[in-house]
Amino acid sequence: MVGEGDFVLTVTEALLEPGGDGEGDGPPVSAGCYDLWRVAAGRILEHWEVVQPAPENLPHDNGFF
């Protein structure tokens, strides 16, 4: 979690159902979830979200997270 001014960024790991609708076959897929929040006066004013499925193969050994 990182915050500056009116903005807060959170990064989390999630397990997504295959197909995204719960109807897909196969095991859950690991993904990174990036949420950007704009807050003021103790209230959330805006929220943006990006979900990036973790690739099966990476060009390095550092991992996705």
Buried (B, 14 or more C-beta within 10 A) or exposed (E): EEEEEEEBEEEEEEEBEEEEEEEEEEEEBBBBBEBBBBBEEEEEEEEEEEEEEBEEEEEEEEEEE
